[in-house]
Amino acid sequence: MLSKIRNKSKGWIAYLIIGLITIPFAFFGIQQYIGNSSNSIIASVDGEEILLTTYYKRLNLEQRNLQQQFGSNYSSEVDASLRQMLIDGMIQEKLLENYADSIELVTLDEEVRALIQSNELFQVEGVFSEERYNQLLRLNNHTPLSYEIAQAGLMKQDQLKRNLVHSAFLTSQQIKKLKALAGQQRYASFIVLNTEKYKDQMSVTQDQVTEYFDTNQSSFVEPPKIKVKYVELSLDDIEEQEESDKETLRNLYDEDKELFTNPEQRSAQHILVDAKELAESLLEEIQQGADFSELARIHSIDTSTKDSGGNLGYFERDIMVPEFDKAVFEMSIGELSEVVETDYGYHIIRLTEIQPENIKSFEESREQLASLHQKKAAQLKLYSLQEELGNLAYEDPLDLVAEQLDLELETSEYFSRTSKEYEDKFVVAAYSDLVLNEGENSDVIELGQDRFVVLNLADQIPERQKTLDEVKIQITDILKTIGAKKLIDDLATKISASLSNGENSKTEALIAENELEWSEPNWISRNSELPLNMTSMIFKMTKPSPGESAYSSNSLNDNITIVIGLKDVRVSEEIVDESIADGYLNEELNELFINLIKELKDSAEIKVYSELL
């Protein structure tokens, strides 16, 4: 069910899913969080309790997911945000559950059971398996009753969503106005001003640098860094195996015969055009005897093949787009296709040759087989050594592990938690509790295919305040940028004001003096991809009066300011995306949901034991 909801989620529905209705399916390591707590609840909503165990089960799962996604960027700040978001979500879930009960939403046992039986997790060969269902629940610390109660709660919330959907609508007049707004185009041009052009004009004194440093010392802190010792085990460390005999190679050949099979390939010509009528006309000419290659040279819009008469060369199945691929692999040599439509346009295809599937003989494949055997033998030995590495590292110091396995003990440079100098997995392992705080060897970390590493803390440097001498150049550059930004902001304001006042000669002088230039004016739609988010700026401007222009200056970031000239506004005659009304309605539903949650919170008695987060 959850996967289906995610696939369909739009606007507020997605908002609801995140942290509100997820029932985790794998829980680990809870006791480390709650073992010493005398309080069994973490929050209550109108007297109904949210259990501490339930909170930490979800927290543990989400921490693991985020740590995998964020890698070395997973920090204490991220973890703190996650904890707060999770308890907020569980409170909202409880609010919705209570609200659903108050309006007497009912979920029948038969509905819950039907939902569970449709879940692919509990199916074997497409059929619900009671044995698999009970097994998975046991593995994940659920009873059938607790899981079914949770699913019933989710179904009630789904009913709430449907009720909200039916409570929002748009009139035909509103939809018409939305489409007009969505299809609006604006005739505009712009000037881009960048601080890089003016920084050299700025002068900065030593007093200014010192003052900036004294005021912003927290911005010039070097984060804590660590150095680790590590041993790496890879396929390159495995000695070459003995020569394999014929029988071994023969068995390998029989087991992996598909590796020595050359699939069927076909060669074809095509003519690609962008109009169906033209394609049908060319097809008729070819059927009446016209030269296919010549027509391809004249009409095909595929510039990579037209000069060779549309020749595509040999290709296997599933190389071309599906419609093209299907047509080619259903044709006979010399056969001409009907017009085939793809995302690229309209094709006429002629199949010129077929190379059938063929299998290389054992003797032809012998060298490849020997190499394959060596690689497989080396990988088997590698995985055996990996297991041995893990066992040794669990018991022995890393230098002894390196000696026993005849591996080099290496030492990293100092690196921070956000370092990109080493692989993310390496950095995450180095900053794990096991290595950083407990001083133990890490688990065996797989850095990539056939590469494994174990590491241990060698040294660490605490956070430190950088000195003024270290950051003098950086601060000078910052101050020059700040000065240049003020200069371009003032210049943009002057240009915009002089244009708005009709002082064209003054404007031209400012533009010429500063070597600026306008972009070419153009009609811009809402989905036009202009740099620097300028499309949004252009559509925020007030529509000018007929025959006049509007101007504005806009600071985009710390380095760029733009001047926009808006000449005209029109509604495009092109067909507007029909989903625009649905998108707007989703936003309305999002607002309805947010307001519902706010009202429920305002009227509820909520207690949170923040010290347990």
N, C-alpha and C positions, 0 to 999 in steps of 0.2 A: 504493500500500500504506500509506504513512504516514498519508494522510487517513483510511483505514479504521481503522487502529489508534487514531488520535486520537478518532474518533467513538465507539469502543467502550471507550475507556480509563476505568477506574474504579480508585480506590485506588492500589495499588502499580504498576499498569500505567502510569498517568499519571506516576507517580514515575520509572519506567524510561525513558519516552519523553523527558522533559526532560533534554537534555544527554547522553543515553546512546546513543540509536540514530538520531539525526538525521544524515543524510548531506546536507550543504548542496548546493544546486543552483545557486548563483551566488556566485562568488568574485571579489573585486576588490582592487586596491591592496596586494598582499602585500609587495612589495619594500621598501616604506617601513619595514616592521617588521624584516625579517631581512637587509637588505642588508649590514649591518656585522657580523653574527654569524659567528664562526668555528665555532660548534657547530651541527651539523645536527639534533640531537635536543633535545627539551625534557623528556622523561621516559623511563623504561624500567620495564617490569614483568617481573620474572623474566628479565631480559636482552633482552626484546623491546622494540624502540624505538618511541617515539611521535615522529614527525618534527615538527620545528619548522614546516615549511611547512604541514603538515596542520593543526596547531594554529592558526596565524595565518589560514588560510583560513576556518576556522570562526569564529574570533574576529571577523574583519572582518564577516562576515555577521550575526552576533548583535549586534554593536555598531550596525550600521545599523538593524536591527529595533527594538532598544531605544531608540535615539535618536528614531525615529519615534513610538514609543509614549509615551516619557517627556517628549519636547519639552525645555523649559528645565529640567526636573527631572533630566535626565541629568547626573550629576556624576562627579567623579573617584572618589568612594567607590563609586558604582554600577558604574563601569568596573572598579575593583579587585575588587569582588565577582564581577562577570561573569567576569573572567579566572580567578579561583580556582575558581569553579563549573565552568567549562569544562574545566580540566585535571583536576579531580576526576572529572568525567563521562567524560572520555576514558580515564582510568585504570580506572574501573569498567567501561567498555566493553571494554577490553583484558582485564581480569580475567574477565569473562563469556565473552569469546571463547576464552580459554585453558581455562576450565572446560568449555565446550562441547566443545572438542577432546579434553579429558582423558576425558570420558565417551563419546567416540566418536559424537557427534551428527553425522549426515551429511545434507548437502543436495545433491540431485541436480541436475546441470546442466539437466535438463529442467524441474525445478520452478522454478529461477531464471528460465529463459527464459520460462516461462508467466506468472510474476509480472510480469516486465518488459513482456510483450506486453499484459497487462491494464491497464497504466498509461495513463490517458487522455492524459497528456502526450505520449506517443509515438504517438498514434492520429490518423488523418485520416479524418473522417466515420465514426468508430466502428471503424475497422480499423487494426491495427498497421502503421506505416510504417517500414521499415528506414531510408529516407532521412531521415525526420524524427528518428528515434532517433540516428543518427550525427551529424546536424547539431547537435542539442541537446547531445550529449556534447562535440563539438568546441568549441561556444560556451562551455561551462562547464568546459573544461580537464580533461575525462575522456577516457579511451580505453574502448572497449567492455569490455576485459578488466578494467580497474581498477574500473569501475562494477559489473560483474557479480560481482566478488569482494566488493565492499562489500555488495551485495544478498544474497549468500550468507551473509555474516556476520549480517546482520539476520534472515534466516530461521532461522539456528541459535538466535539469542536468542529468537525467537518459539517455537521448540520448547521452550526452557528454561521459558518462561512457562507453556506448556501442561502441562509436567511438574509445575510448582509447583501449578497449579490442581488437578491430580488428586491431589495429596498432602494436601490439606486438605478436611475434611468436618465436618458437624455431625450429631449424633444427633437422633432425633425428640424426645427428652426436652429436649435443649438448645434446639431450635427452639421447643418449647412454652414454656420458661422465657423465652426472648427475646421471644416474642409477648406474654407476660404483663407483662413489664417495659415493653415498648413501649406497651402499652395501659393502663398504670397512670395513674390520675388522683389528684390531691391537692387536698384542700379547704383553702385557705390564704387569708390576708389579710396586709397589710403596711403599715408606716408608712415614709414617705420623709422623710429629714432632709437639708436642703440648706444648704451653708455661706452662701449668699447671705442667708439669713434672720438670720444671727448675726454677719456680718462687722462691722456697725456697733457691735457690743458690744465689739469687740477694740480695745485701745489699743497703739500701737507707738511706741517711743522712737527718737530720732535715733541713739543708740548701736546699737540693734538693726539699723537700716537700714544703718549703716556697716559693722557686723560682717558682715551678710549679703552686702553688696557685695564686701568684701574676700575673703570665702570663695568667692564664686561669680562672680568677674570674667569667667571664660570664657563665662558665659551672657549677658553683655552686650557682645557684640562686633558691630559693624556690618559686614556682609560687604562685599567689594569691589564697587564699582559702576562702570559705564561710561556714557558719553554717546556717541551716534552721530549722524553726519550722514547724511541719506538723501534720495533722490528717489523719488517715488511716481508711477506711471503708471496711470491708470484710464480707464474708458470715459467718465467725465465730462470728461476732458481732450481728447476727440476732437471736433473741430468738426463741426457738422451738415453732412451731405452734401447735394449738389444734389438737386433734385426728380427723382424717377424717372419715366420715360415709361411709357405704357400697355403697351408690349410687354414691358418688364422686369417690370412688375407681373403681367402675364398669365403669364409664364413662372414667376414665383414662386408664383402661385396653382396652376398645374398641378403644380409640384414638391412643394408642401406642402399638398395638398388636404385631408389629414386634419386640419389645423389649423382648417379651416372647416367641419368635419363635426360635426353634433350627433348623438351616438349615440342609439340607441333608449332610451326611458325607459318605465317602467311604474308604474302606480299600483295600490296594493292595500290591503286591510284585513286585519287579523289579530286573532285572539284568542290570548293567551298564558296558559297555566296550568302549574302545576308537577306535575300528576298526569296520567298517560296515560289512566287510566280516565275522569277528568272530561272530558278533551279528546274522547275517543271518544263520550261521552254528549252533549256539546254539538254535535258534528258531526252526530249522528243527529237532534237537535232541529232543526238548521238544514235538514237534508235533508227534514225533514217540514214545513217552512214557517215555523219560528221566525225572528224578526227578528235578523239577524247583528249589527247595530249595537247593539241593546239587550242582547244576550248579552255583547258585548264590554264594554259599560259596567258590567255586573253582575259578570262573572267574570274579565276580563283582569287580569293582574298587571303589565302594561306601563302604568305610571302616566302615561307621556308621551302615550299614544294612546287610552287607554280612554274618556276623556270625549268624544272625537270619533268614537266608534264603531269604534276600532281603525284609523283612517285613517293610513296611513304616508306619503301624498303620493307624488310622483314620485321615482324613483331609477333609476340605470343599473346595468348588470351589475357584479358583483364589489364592490358596495357592502355588501350584506348578507352574513351568514355563509353558507358554501357550500351547506349543505343548504336553507336558505331561498331563496337565490338560484336554485338549480337548479329548485326547484319553481315559483317565480314565472315564470321565463323559459321554462317548458315548457307554461304554461297558456294558455287562450283567455279572452277577455273574458267575465266573468260566471261563469267556472268556479270550482268549490270544490275545494280540495285535500283529500287525505287528511291524517291527523294527521302533522305534520312535527316530528321531534325535533331540537333543537339544544342547545348548551351552556346556553342560557337557559331551556329547558323544552320544552313541547309547544305547537305552533302549529296553528291552523286558518286557512287563507288563502283570501281571495277576490280574484281579479284584477278591478279595476274599469275600467281604461283602459290603452291603449297609444298612445304617441307614437312613430311609426316614425322611423328614422334619416333625417336630411335634411341636405343640403349647402347652405350659403349661396351665393348667386350671386356671380359676380365683382364686380358692381357693389355688392352689399351688403357685400362684404369689402374694398372698395377702400381705405378709410381704414386698416383694420387691416393691409392689405398694404403700404401706404406706410410705416407705422410699423415693420413687420417689416423692410422693405428698408433703412430708415435704420439700424436696429440691427445688421443683418448687415454692412452696409458699414462701420459704425463698429468692429465687432469685427474685421473683416479689417484695417482700418487699425491698430487697437490691437495685434494680434499682429505686424504688420509693425514697428511702433514698438518692441514688446517685444524683437524680435530685434535691432533697431538699438541699443536700450538695452544689451543684453548685450554687443554688439560694442564699443561705445564704452567701457563700464565696464571692459572687459578691458584697455583700452589707456590711458585717460585718467583724470585726477583727477576726483573726483565733481562739483566745482564747474563744471568745463568740460563735463562730461556734461550737467548741468542747463542750462547756457547753450545748448549745441548743440540740445537738444530742447525748449527753452523751457519747462522745468519748474522748479518752486520747490525750492530746496535748503533742506531743513528740518533742524532739530536736535532731538533727543529730550531729555527730562529724564534725569538720572542714574538708572539702574535696575540691580538685581542680577540674578544668574542665575536666581533663582526669582520674578522679578517677574511680576505678573499685569496690570500696567498696559498692557503691549503684547501683541500676539498671540504665541502660543508660537513660531511659525515665525520671527517677527521676532527674538525673544530668542535662539533657537538660532543663527540666522545671525550675530547680533551677537557671541556668545560662541564662535563657531567659530574654529579655528586660523587660517584664512585672514584673518579680520578682526582678531581680538584679538592674535595673536602675529606674523603676517606683515605686518600693516598694509595689506593689499590691500583693494580693493572686494570686496564679497560677490558671489556669483552672483545672477542675477535670481531673486527669491523671489516666488512666487505666494501672496499673503496670503488671497485669496478670489476668487470669480468676478470676472474682469475687473479685478483689482487686482494690480499688480506693484510691487516695490520693490527698490532696490539701496542698500546702506548701507556706511558706512566709519567706522572708529573716530575719534572726535573727542577724547575725553579719558577718563581712568580715575582712580578714587580707590581706593587700597589699603584693605585691611581695617583697621579701627581700633577701639581700645578706647573704649567710651562712658564718659563721666564720671559721677560719682556724682550730680551735679545733674540730668543728663539722665534718669536712671532712678530717681530718688528716689520718684516717685509710683508707678511700677510695682512697686518693691520693697515699698513700704508695703502695696499691695494684696495682694502675694504673702504677706507676713507675716500680714496679717489673715486671709487664707484659711487659712493653716496653723493659726492659733489657732482659727478657727471649726471647722476639721476635727477638731481634737483635742476640742473641746467636744462636737460631735455624735457622735463616736465614743464618748466617755465616757457621754453621755446614752443612746445606743442600747444600750450594754452594761448600764447600770443598768436600763433598761426590760426588756430580755430576762431579766436575772437576777431581777428582782423577780417577773416573770410565772412564771418557772420555779420560784421558791420559793413561789408561791401568795400573794404579797403584793399582792393586787389593789387595795387602797385606795392603796398607795404608787404603784402603776403609774398609776392614774387621776389622781393628783395630779401626777405628772410630765408626763403627756400634756396635762392641762388647763393647767398652768403654762406649757408651751412651745407651746400652741396647735397641737397635733398631732392627727391623726386617722387611724384605720384605714381602709383601703380596704374595700369590701364583700367579705365572704368569698365564694369561688367555687371550683367544681371546675375544676382546671387540668390540661390534658394536656401531653405533652412538646412538642407543636407549637403550644401557645398563644403568641401574640405579645404578651408583656408588655414594657413598657419596661425599659430598663437591664439587660437580660439576667437579669431576676428569675426567669424560668422555670427557668433552669439552677440558680440558687441554691436554689430551692424543692425541686428534685429531688435536690439533694446532701444535704439534711437527713435525719437518721435518722428512720425511721418511728416515730411515737409509740405508746405502749401503748394498748390499747383503752380508750376513755372519757377519755383524757388528751390534752393538747396539747403540742407541742414549740415552742421559741422559739429564735431565733438573731439575732445582729446581724452585719451584713456590710458591710464597707467596699468600695464599688464603684469609686470613683475618687477623685481629689483633692478632689471637691466634694460627693459624695453618699454617704450611709450609709443602710442600710435595716434595719428590724426585721421579721422574718417570723414569723408565727404559723401553724403547721401543725396542723390540727385532725384530719384523717382521711385515710386512703389506701384506694383501691378499684381494682379492675380493671374497665375499661369493657367493656360488653357489645357495643360497636361492633366491626365487623370491622377487624382490624389489617392494615395494609399488608403484603402477603405478601413484599415485597422486603426486609423487615427482616433476614431470615436472610442474604440475599445481601449486604447491606451489611456485616453482621458478618463474613461469610466473606471479603469483600474486605479488611477490616482485618486478619484473620488472615494473608491472603496477603501483605499489605504487610509485616507483621512477619517472615514467612518470608523475603521478599526482602531486607529490611534485614539480617537475621541471616546470610543467605548471603553478601552483600557483605562484611559484617564478617569472617566466617570466611576468605573469600578474601583480604582485605587482610592479615589477621593472619599468614597463612601465605605471603605473597608477599614478594619483595624488590623494593621500589619506590624509585626514585630520581627526584626532581624537581629540575630546574635552575631554581629560583625566580627567579633574576635575569633570566631570559628571559621571564617572564610579562608 
